[in-house]
Amino acid sequence: MTALELSSAVAVVGTGTMGQGIAQVALVAGHPVLLYDAVPGRAKAAAEAIGARLDRLVEKGRLTTADRAAAGARIAPADSLADLAGCGLVVEAVLERLDVKQRLFQDLEEVVAEDCLLATNTSSLSVTAIAGPLRAPGRFVGLHFFNPAPLLPLVEVVSGFATDESAATRAYETAKAWGKTPVRSADTPGFVVNRIARPFYAEALRLYEERVADPATIDAVLRECGGFAMGPFELTDLIGQDVNEAVTRSVWESFFQDPKFTPSLAQRRLVESRRIGRKSGRGWFAYGDDVPRAQPHTAPPAKAPESVAVHGDLFPADALPELIRAAGIRVDPGSGTPDCPGFVELPGGTRLALADGTASDAAAGPTVHFDLALDYRTATRVALSPSSRVDERGIAEAVGLFQALGKKVSVIGHAPGMIVARTVWLLVDFALDAVGREVADAEDVDTAMRLGVNYPLGPLAWGRRLTAYRVAEALDALHHEYPTGRYAPSQALRRQAVREEYA
């Protein structure tokens, strides 16, 4: 099954921001486009708004005058659903209510031809449920664009329980012909991106609720150490706390309140107080022309140790000895076999160890855990979590060591798994679980997470870098610290760990 022919008209029902974006994508690709909205006058206003955006593309040299004129001739508002009778594809972008969407598609089914593809842009409702009342649900698919649709490349092509393979393939090829990067997804709560991304938000909120660190510090560590483009607090302020919390709650309820998807009480309180982010002027942070940006906690300068000893295997932080030597600090050989979990011994006897899922106070001696980095060479910040038995000298030596490597240092409270590490471990686990349950294949999962939420590395690629065995071991340790089921490794992760161990 090939893509929809350019001569086939595309209709978009619902002319809000997302609807306008989808219409613009189809229009620029070369299709005739019809806009319909239940509110009189909105479709006409939307067509004019799209035209204005196309004018700006001409001004920027991204669209020719001739192409702009041709596009303007292909778009028109529709007065009623009956005007959509000749369309080859109808995409819905209306209110996120199941009953509203079901009634709309039942009405459309009475109007369009039998070979017209019907699609919903829902981000949180079941594609199967929306299509449930239809006589011919086989032609119904999810086409989940990301906002802003003209700019973001990802489109999740979602097959409901009754979706025909030919319809899903045609939707996939059409999105591809529109210049998008489509990925296939089964009809699961959150699809690919919103299902797998939950820990990125949830763990930050949990750390805040446990008073491990403030929002600005958590954001900074995930950006400057983990390599994420934005931290979860600033990102949810941008998305809207109400929107993000609603998606989290929807996924949690759809999974029958599975503890892995539990929403945050702190975020609920933020929404209840109507501090929903940038659009209200305040969320986790305050916004305004005269409001300074919240700053992360950064440790003051400390003297670096003259020498350290490295014991055992620092994987995946094995770049550290080289960086320490390059900073002019002597690295002495320590005891321990290369395959043992390693640590850096500071002059005062404190151990500096990579976060492994255990609490720092559970270590045999005074220990400072340091967080996982995407790349220790390029990371500009590192978080440290000292145990209660670490004295001021031990903390100062740990801080001074990383500062000598050119890193800013954030000293945080007791947190098994710290910030970046526990977030990444769970992203890996959720991604493997999704693949194991055939939500999407491995390539599509990593593509979706890189393009849909701009992760620096696909979670499965990150898992291969860390190894599934170590991720499962770390999550087992977290599960011991928090025996609620939230951190229990998935069966898919356990199976992958066994495969790697015996490969």
C-alpha positions as CSV (number, residue, x, y, z in Angstrom):
1,M,0.0,0.0,0.0
2,T,1.5,3.3,-1.1
3,A,1.1,6.8,0.3
4,L,-2.0,8.9,-0.3
5,E,-1.9,10.5,-3.8
6,L,-1.2,14.2,-3.8
7,S,-4.5,14.7,-5.7
8,S,-6.4,13.3,-2.8
9,A,-7.8,15.9,-0.4
10,V,-6.9,15.8,3.3
11,A,-9.4,17.1,5.8
12,V,-8.5,18.3,9.3
13,V,-11.3,18.5,11.9
14,G,-10.5,20.8,14.8
15,T,-8.5,23.9,14.0
16,G,-6.6,24.6,17.2
17,T,-2.8,24.8,17.3
18,M,-2.3,21.1,16.5
19,G,-5.0,21.0,13.8
20,Q,-3.5,24.0,12.1
21,G,-0.1,22.4,12.2
22,I,-1.2,19.1,10.7
23,A,-3.1,21.0,8.0
24,Q,0.0,23.0,7.2
25,V,2.1,19.8,6.9
26,A,-0.4,18.2,4.4
27,L,-0.7,21.5,2.5
28,V,3.0,22.1,2.0
29,A,3.4,18.4,0.9
30,G,1.0,19.2,-2.0
31,H,-2.4,18.0,-1.0
32,P,-5.7,20.0,-1.2
33,V,-6.7,20.7,2.4
34,L,-10.1,21.3,3.9
35,L,-10.5,22.6,7.4
36,Y,-13.6,22.0,9.6
37,D,-14.4,23.2,13.0
38,A,-17.7,23.0,14.9
39,V,-17.4,26.6,16.0
40,P,-18.5,28.9,13.2
41,G,-15.8,31.1,11.7
42,R,-12.9,29.2,13.3
43,A,-12.0,27.2,10.1
44,K,-11.8,30.4,8.0
45,A,-9.6,32.0,10.7
46,A,-7.4,29.0,10.8
47,A,-6.9,29.0,7.0
48,E,-5.9,32.7,7.3
49,A,-3.5,31.9,10.1
50,I,-1.9,29.1,8.1
51,G,-1.5,31.5,5.2
52,A,0.2,34.0,7.4
53,R,2.7,31.3,8.5
54,L,3.4,30.4,4.9
55,D,4.1,34.1,4.2
56,R,6.7,34.1,7.0
57,L,8.3,31.0,5.4
58,V,8.6,32.9,2.1
59,E,10.2,35.8,4.0
60,K,12.8,33.4,5.5
61,G,13.5,31.9,2.1
62,R,12.1,28.5,3.0
63,L,9.2,28.6,0.6
64,T,9.1,30.0,-2.9
65,T,6.5,32.6,-3.8
66,A,5.1,30.3,-6.5
67,D,4.7,27.4,-4.0
68,R,3.0,29.8,-1.5
69,A,0.5,30.9,-4.1
70,A,-0.2,27.3,-5.1
71,A,-0.7,26.3,-1.5
72,G,-3.1,29.2,-0.9
73,A,-5.2,27.9,-3.7
74,R,-5.4,24.4,-2.2
75,I,-6.7,25.3,1.3
76,A,-10.3,26.1,2.1
77,P,-12.7,26.1,5.1
78,A,-15.6,23.6,5.1
79,D,-19.0,24.7,6.2
80,S,-20.1,21.2,7.3
81,L,-18.9,17.6,7.6
82,A,-20.7,16.8,4.4
83,D,-18.2,19.0,2.5
84,L,-15.5,16.3,3.4
85,A,-17.2,13.6,1.3
86,G,-14.5,13.5,-1.3
87,C,-11.5,13.4,1.0
88,G,-8.9,10.5,1.0
89,L,-7.9,11.2,4.6
90,V,-9.6,12.9,7.5
91,V,-7.4,13.7,10.6
92,E,-9.2,14.6,13.8
93,A,-7.6,17.1,16.3
94,V,-10.6,17.9,18.6
95,L,-11.2,17.9,22.3
96,E,-9.5,15.0,24.2
97,R,-12.8,13.4,25.1
98,L,-13.7,9.8,24.1
99,D,-17.4,10.5,23.6
100,V,-16.7,13.6,21.4
101,K,-14.3,11.7,19.2
102,Q,-16.5,8.6,18.9
103,R,-19.5,10.7,17.8
104,L,-17.4,12.7,15.3
105,F,-16.1,9.6,13.5
106,Q,-19.6,8.0,13.5
107,D,-20.8,11.1,11.7
108,L,-17.8,11.0,9.3
109,E,-18.5,7.4,8.5
110,E,-21.9,8.5,7.1
111,V,-20.2,11.0,4.8
112,V,-16.9,9.8,3.4
113,A,-16.2,7.1,0.9
114,E,-15.4,3.5,2.0
115,D,-11.7,3.9,1.0
116,C,-11.2,7.1,3.0
117,L,-8.6,6.7,5.8
118,L,-9.8,8.0,9.2
119,A,-7.2,9.1,11.7
120,T,-7.1,10.6,15.2
121,N,-4.3,12.7,16.6
122,T,-5.1,11.7,20.2
123,S,-2.2,11.6,22.6
124,S,-3.9,9.9,25.5
125,L,-7.0,8.1,24.5
126,S,-7.3,4.5,23.2
127,V,-7.3,4.3,19.4
128,T,-9.2,1.1,19.7
129,A,-11.9,2.7,21.9
130,I,-12.4,5.6,19.6
131,A,-13.0,3.2,16.7
132,G,-15.1,0.9,18.8
133,P,-18.6,2.2,17.5
134,L,-17.5,2.3,13.9
135,R,-19.0,-0.1,11.3
136,A,-15.6,-0.3,9.6
137,P,-12.9,0.2,12.2
138,G,-10.2,-1.4,10.0
139,R,-9.5,1.9,8.2
140,F,-9.1,3.8,11.5
141,V,-5.6,4.6,12.8
142,G,-3.8,7.0,15.1
143,L,-1.6,9.7,13.6
144,H,0.0,11.3,16.6
145,F,1.9,14.4,15.6
146,F,4.1,16.3,18.0
147,N,3.7,20.0,18.7
148,P,4.6,22.1,16.7
149,A,3.7,19.7,13.9
150,P,5.4,21.6,11.0
151,L,8.7,21.5,12.9
152,L,8.9,18.3,14.8
153,P,9.7,15.2,12.6
154,L,8.1,12.4,14.6
155,V,4.7,10.9,13.9
156,E,3.5,7.9,15.8
157,V,1.4,5.6,13.6
158,V,-0.8,3.7,16.0
159,S,-2.7,0.6,15.1
160,G,-5.8,-0.1,17.1
161,F,-7.0,-3.6,17.9
162,A,-9.1,-3.7,14.7
163,T,-6.9,-1.6,12.4
164,D,-6.1,-3.3,9.1
165,E,-2.4,-3.6,8.3
166,S,-3.1,-2.0,4.9
167,A,-4.5,1.1,6.6
168,A,-1.5,1.4,9.0
169,T,0.9,1.0,6.1
170,R,-0.8,3.7,4.1
171,A,-0.8,6.1,7.0
172,Y,2.9,5.3,7.6
173,E,3.8,5.9,4.0
174,T,1.8,9.1,3.8
175,A,3.5,10.5,6.9
176,K,6.8,9.6,5.3
177,A,5.9,11.3,2.0
178,W,5.1,14.4,4.0
179,G,8.7,14.6,5.2
180,K,8.0,13.1,8.6
181,T,9.8,10.3,10.4
182,P,7.0,7.8,11.3
183,V,7.2,5.0,13.8
184,R,4.7,2.2,14.3
185,S,3.1,1.7,17.7
186,A,0.6,-0.7,19.1
187,D,-2.4,0.9,20.9
188,T,-1.0,1.0,24.4
189,P,-1.4,3.8,27.0
190,G,0.9,6.7,26.0
191,F,1.9,4.9,22.7
192,V,5.7,4.9,22.5
193,V,6.9,8.3,23.7
194,N,4.5,9.1,26.4
195,R,4.7,5.6,27.8
196,I,8.5,5.4,27.9
197,A,9.1,9.0,29.0
198,R,7.2,8.8,32.2
199,P,10.3,8.2,34.4
200,F,12.0,11.3,33.1
201,Y,9.3,13.4,34.9
202,A,8.4,11.0,37.7
203,E,11.9,10.5,39.1
204,A,12.6,14.2,39.2
205,L,9.3,14.8,41.0
206,R,10.1,11.9,43.5
207,L,13.5,13.4,44.2
208,Y,12.0,16.8,44.8
209,E,9.3,15.3,47.1
210,E,12.1,13.5,49.1
211,R,13.9,16.9,49.3
212,V,17.0,15.5,47.7
213,A,17.5,18.6,45.7
214,D,15.5,21.6,44.4
215,P,14.0,21.8,40.9
216,A,16.7,24.0,39.4
217,T,19.5,21.7,40.6
218,I,17.7,18.5,39.4
219,D,17.2,20.2,36.0
220,A,20.8,21.3,35.8
221,V,22.2,17.9,36.6
222,L,20.0,16.2,34.0
223,R,21.1,18.8,31.4
224,E,24.7,19.3,32.2
225,C,25.6,15.8,33.3
226,G,22.9,13.6,31.6
227,G,23.0,15.5,28.3
228,F,19.2,16.1,28.2
229,A,18.2,19.2,26.3
230,M,15.9,20.4,29.1
231,G,15.3,19.4,32.7
232,P,11.9,17.9,33.6
233,F,10.8,20.9,35.7
234,E,11.5,23.5,33.0
235,L,10.1,21.2,30.4
236,T,6.8,20.5,32.2
237,D,6.5,24.3,32.8
238,L,6.8,24.7,29.0
239,I,4.3,21.9,28.3
240,G,1.9,23.0,31.0
241,Q,1.7,21.3,34.4
242,D,-2.0,20.6,33.7
243,V,-1.2,18.9,30.4
244,N,1.7,16.8,31.7
245,E,-0.1,15.8,34.9
246,A,-3.2,14.8,32.9
247,V,-1.1,12.5,30.6
248,T,0.6,11.0,33.6
249,R,-2.7,10.3,35.3
250,S,-4.3,8.9,32.1
251,V,-1.4,6.5,31.6
252,W,-1.5,5.4,35.2
253,E,-5.2,4.8,35.2
254,S,-5.0,3.0,31.9
255,F,-2.4,0.6,33.4
256,F,-4.8,-0.1,36.3
257,Q,-2.7,2.1,38.7
258,D,0.5,0.2,38.1
259,P,3.0,1.7,40.7
260,K,5.6,2.2,37.9
261,F,3.4,5.0,36.5
262,T,2.2,6.6,39.8
263,P,1.5,10.4,39.5
264,S,3.1,13.0,41.8
265,L,1.2,14.6,44.6
266,A,3.5,17.6,44.4
267,Q,2.6,18.1,40.8
268,R,-1.1,17.7,41.6
269,R,-0.8,20.4,44.2
270,L,0.9,22.7,41.7
271,V,-2.0,22.2,39.2
272,E,-4.6,22.7,42.0
273,S,-2.9,26.0,42.8
274,R,-3.2,27.0,39.1
275,R,0.6,27.4,38.8
276,I,0.7,25.5,35.6
277,G,3.8,26.9,34.0
278,R,4.8,29.6,31.5
279,K,1.2,30.1,30.3
280,S,0.1,31.2,33.8
281,G,3.3,33.0,34.7
282,R,4.4,30.5,37.3
283,G,4.9,26.8,37.7
284,W,7.9,25.3,39.3
285,F,9.6,28.6,38.4
286,A,8.4,32.1,38.1
287,Y,8.3,33.8,34.6
288,G,8.4,37.4,33.5
289,D,10.8,40.0,32.0
290,D,12.1,41.0,35.4
291,V,12.3,37.6,37.0
292,P,15.8,36.1,37.2
293,R,16.2,32.5,36.3
294,A,16.4,30.1,39.2
295,Q,20.0,28.9,39.8
296,P,21.1,25.4,40.7
297,H,23.0,24.7,43.9
298,T,26.7,24.7,43.0
299,A,29.4,23.9,45.6
300,P,32.0,26.7,46.3
301,P,35.6,26.1,45.2
302,A,37.5,23.4,47.0
303,K,41.1,22.3,46.9
304,A,41.8,19.3,44.7
305,P,43.7,16.3,46.2
306,E,47.2,15.8,45.1
307,S,46.7,12.1,44.5
308,V,44.0,9.4,44.4
309,A,43.9,5.6,44.2
310,V,41.7,3.8,41.7
311,H,40.4,0.4,42.8
312,G,38.7,-2.1,40.5
313,D,36.5,-1.3,37.5
314,L,35.0,2.2,37.2
315,F,32.7,1.2,34.2
316,P,30.9,3.2,32.9
317,A,33.0,6.0,34.4
318,D,36.2,4.5,33.1
319,A,37.2,7.8,31.5
320,L,37.8,9.3,34.9
321,P,41.4,8.1,35.6
322,E,42.6,9.6,32.3
323,L,40.8,12.9,33.1
324,I,42.2,13.0,36.6
325,R,45.8,12.5,35.3
326,A,45.2,15.2,32.7
327,A,44.3,17.5,35.5
328,G,47.7,17.0,37.1
329,I,46.5,14.7,39.9
330,R,48.5,11.5,40.5
331,V,46.5,8.3,40.1
332,D,47.9,5.4,42.2
333,P,47.0,1.8,41.5
334,G,44.6,0.3,44.0
335,S,43.6,-3.2,45.0
336,G,40.7,-5.1,43.4
337,T,40.3,-7.1,40.2
338,P,39.4,-5.2,37.0
339,D,35.9,-6.7,36.9
340,C,35.0,-5.7,40.4
341,P,32.8,-2.6,41.0
342,G,35.4,0.1,41.5
343,F,35.9,3.3,43.4
344,V,38.3,6.2,43.7
345,E,40.0,6.4,47.1
346,L,40.5,10.0,48.3
347,P,43.5,10.9,50.5
348,G,41.3,11.1,53.7
349,G,40.0,7.6,53.1
350,T,36.6,8.4,51.7
351,R,35.5,6.3,48.8
352,L,34.1,8.0,45.6
353,A,31.8,5.4,43.9
354,L,29.4,5.6,40.9
355,A,25.8,5.5,41.9
356,D,24.6,1.8,41.9
357,G,21.1,1.9,43.3
358,T,22.1,1.5,47.0
359,A,21.9,4.2,49.6
360,S,25.3,5.8,50.3
361,D,24.8,5.1,54.0
362,A,24.6,1.4,53.2
363,A,28.3,1.4,52.1
364,A,30.9,-0.3,54.3
365,G,32.8,2.9,54.9
366,P,32.5,6.7,54.3
367,T,31.3,6.9,50.7
368,V,30.4,9.7,48.3
369,H,28.3,8.5,45.3
370,F,28.7,10.4,42.1
371,D,26.1,10.4,39.3
372,L,26.1,8.8,35.9
373,A,27.1,11.1,33.0
374,L,26.3,10.8,29.3
375,D,30.0,11.5,28.7
376,Y,32.4,12.4,31.6
377,R,34.7,14.2,29.2
378,T,32.1,16.7,28.1
379,A,29.8,16.9,31.1
380,T,30.0,20.3,32.8
381,R,28.3,19.3,36.1
382,V,28.4,16.3,38.4
383,A,26.2,15.5,41.4
384,L,27.6,14.1,44.6
385,S,25.7,12.3,47.4
386,P,27.7,11.8,50.6
387,S,26.8,9.3,53.2
388,S,26.3,10.4,56.8
389,R,29.8,9.1,57.7
390,V,31.6,11.4,55.3
391,D,33.3,14.3,57.1
392,E,33.9,17.7,55.8
393,R,37.3,16.8,54.5
394,G,35.9,13.9,52.5
395,I,33.3,16.1,50.9
396,A,35.8,18.8,50.1
397,E,38.2,16.4,48.5
398,A,35.4,14.9,46.3
399,V,34.2,18.3,45.3
400,G,37.7,19.6,44.6
401,L,38.5,16.5,42.5
402,F,35.6,17.1,40.1
403,Q,36.2,20.8,40.0
404,A,39.8,20.1,39.0
405,L,38.3,18.2,36.0
406,G,36.4,21.4,35.0
407,K,33.1,20.3,36.4
408,K,30.6,22.3,38.4
409,V,29.5,20.2,41.4
410,S,26.1,19.9,43.0
411,V,26.0,18.2,46.4
412,I,22.6,16.6,46.9
413,G,20.9,14.7,49.7
414,H,20.7,10.9,50.2
415,A,19.3,9.4,47.0
416,P,19.8,5.8,46.0
417,G,20.5,5.9,42.3
418,M,21.0,9.7,42.4
419,I,19.4,11.8,39.6
420,V,20.7,10.8,36.1
421,A,21.4,7.2,36.9
422,R,18.0,6.2,38.2
423,T,16.3,8.1,35.5
424,V,18.3,6.4,32.8
425,W,18.0,2.9,34.3
426,L,14.2,3.3,34.3
427,L,14.1,4.6,30.7
428,V,16.1,1.6,29.7
429,D,13.7,-0.7,31.6
430,F,10.6,0.9,30.1
431,A,12.0,0.8,26.6
432,L,12.9,-2.9,26.8
433,D,9.5,-3.6,28.3
434,A,7.8,-1.9,25.4
435,V,9.8,-3.8,22.9
436,G,9.1,-7.1,24.8
437,R,5.4,-6.4,24.7
438,E,5.6,-5.5,21.0
439,V,4.5,-2.0,21.4
440,A,7.1,-1.0,18.9
441,D,10.4,-2.5,17.6
442,A,13.7,-1.5,19.0
443,E,14.7,0.8,16.2
444,D,11.4,2.7,16.3
445,V,11.6,3.0,20.1
446,D,15.0,4.7,20.0
447,T,14.0,6.9,17.0
448,A,10.8,8.0,18.8
449,M,12.6,9.0,22.0
450,R,15.4,10.9,20.2
451,L,13.0,12.8,17.9
452,G,9.9,13.0,20.0
453,V,11.4,14.2,23.3
454,N,15.0,15.1,22.1
455,Y,16.8,12.6,24.3
456,P,20.6,12.6,23.7
457,L,20.6,8.9,23.2
458,G,17.9,6.3,22.6
459,P,17.2,4.4,25.8
460,L,18.0,1.0,24.2
461,A,21.3,2.4,22.9
462,W,22.0,3.7,26.4
463,G,21.1,0.3,27.8
464,R,23.6,-1.4,25.5
465,R,26.3,1.0,26.7
466,L,25.5,0.3,30.4
467,T,24.7,-3.4,29.8
468,A,21.3,-4.9,30.8
469,Y,23.0,-6.9,33.6
470,R,24.2,-3.7,35.4
471,V,20.9,-1.9,34.9
472,A,18.9,-4.9,36.3
473,E,21.3,-5.1,39.2
474,A,20.9,-1.4,40.0
475,L,17.1,-1.5,39.7
476,D,17.1,-4.6,42.0
477,A,19.0,-2.5,44.5
478,L,16.5,0.4,44.2
479,H,13.6,-2.1,44.6
480,H,15.2,-3.2,47.8
481,E,15.3,0.5,49.0
482,Y,11.7,1.2,47.8
483,P,9.9,-2.2,47.9
484,T,6.7,-0.9,46.2
485,G,7.1,-2.5,42.7
486,R,8.0,0.9,41.2
487,Y,11.6,-0.1,40.5
488,A,11.3,-3.8,40.0
489,P,13.1,-4.7,36.8
490,S,10.7,-5.8,34.0
491,Q,10.9,-9.4,32.7
492,A,12.2,-8.1,29.4
493,L,15.1,-6.5,31.2
494,R,15.8,-9.6,33.2
495,R,15.8,-11.7,30.0
496,Q,18.1,-9.4,28.2
497,A,20.5,-9.4,31.2
498,V,20.6,-13.2,31.1
499,R,21.2,-13.2,27.3
500,E,24.1,-10.8,27.7
501,E,25.6,-12.8,30.6
502,Y,25.7,-16.0,28.6
503,A,26.5,-14.5,25.2
